[in-house]
Amino acid sequence: MYEIRHLKPASCFSTQKGGKYLYPSCKECKGKLCAKYVKDKRFSRFLADGPIKCVGCEKLFRATDFLLTDLKNGLPRCKPCKESMGVKPGRMRRDDIKAHVRYLKGVPCADCGIPYSPWVMDFDHVRGKKKFNLSRAYRKVSSIRRTSEEASKCEVVCANCHRDRTQKLHEKSRLDSSSVYVPDVVKPLPGQTWYEANKARIAARIKIRRLETAAFIRSLKDGKPCVDCDTVHPYWRLEFDHLREKTISVSHILKEKHWGRKRILKEVAKCDLVCANCHRDRTQDRMLEEAS
C-alpha cells in the first residue's frame, strides 16, 4: 500500500491500463522521478565512483552536480566555480568598453563647442546605418573595435544640442509628411464598413487628446528658466526632474489615457524644471551618492 501524503484531484494523475487505474504518483512527481532517473542513468559510471572533487574549490560533490562534458574531460568544476570563472572576464570586458566610451566622449560638443562631463555627452548618428546605441555598447558588443566602428558614424554633442538636432528632424518629417505616397483605398468588405468608420473616429479622438496633452505640457515649459543654470531654453531642452515619489515620467503621460490636467499638475508639482545637461549632472550626483 502507498502512503497518502497529499490529496489531489484525479485530473492530476496519469491513467494506466486503458484508463481503468491511476498511477500512484501525480504527474508533477512522476515527471521529477523520470527526470532524476534519466539523469542518474547518464551519470551512472561516474556515480559509481562516489563523491567527486571539484578542481576549483577542491570540495566533494555528487557527480550530478557537474556538467557531463566536464566529467568526461577530467576537469569537473562545480556551479559556483564555473560562475566565478565566467563573471570576472565578462565584468572586465564591460568595464573596458565603458571606459572606452567615456574616452570617446572626452571632446567638446560638435555644435556649441563647450566641453562637458562624459555623462552629459551623447553620440548622434549622422553616417551609415545605426546598429546599436553606444550608451548600451557594453551589453551589445564584445569588443572595443566594434564600439569604435560604431562611434565613427557619430558626432559627439551635449544633451541640449542633441535635443535641438532631434527637434529639427521632427519638424522636417512633419513638412515631408504632406508628400508621402498614399495608395488607393481598397473597397472594404460589407462587414467592415462600420468598423472602419469607427476606427477612424476613435483614432482621430486619441490623436486630438494627445496633441492637447502635449500642448499643455509644453505650456508648462515655455519661457521657464532652468532651475540650476537659470537659463531660458526651448521647451524641447527642458525636463521634469522628480524630487519626491514618482508615479510616472512626465514625458510618458502622452501614452496614458486617463491623465487629466489636474493629475498632470499634481505630478509636475513634485518636480524641478531643468535642462537636459543639468538633469544629467543631477542624475550622476545621485548615482555617486547611492554608490557611496
Secondary structure, DSSP 8 states (H G I E B T S, - for coil): ---------GGGEEEETTTTEEEEEEHHHHHHHHHHHHHHHHTHHHHTT-SEE-TTT--EE-GGGS-HHHHHHT----HHHHHHHHHHHHHHHHHHHHHHHHHHT-S--TTT-----GGGEEEEE-SS---S-GGGHHHH-S-HHHHHHHHTTEEEEEHHHHHHHHHHHHHHHHHHGGG----------GGGHHHHHHHHHHHHHHHHHHHHHHHHHHHHHTT-B-TTT--B--GGGEEEEE-S--SS-GGGGGG-SS--HHHHHHHHTTEEEEEHHHHHHHHHHHHHHHH-
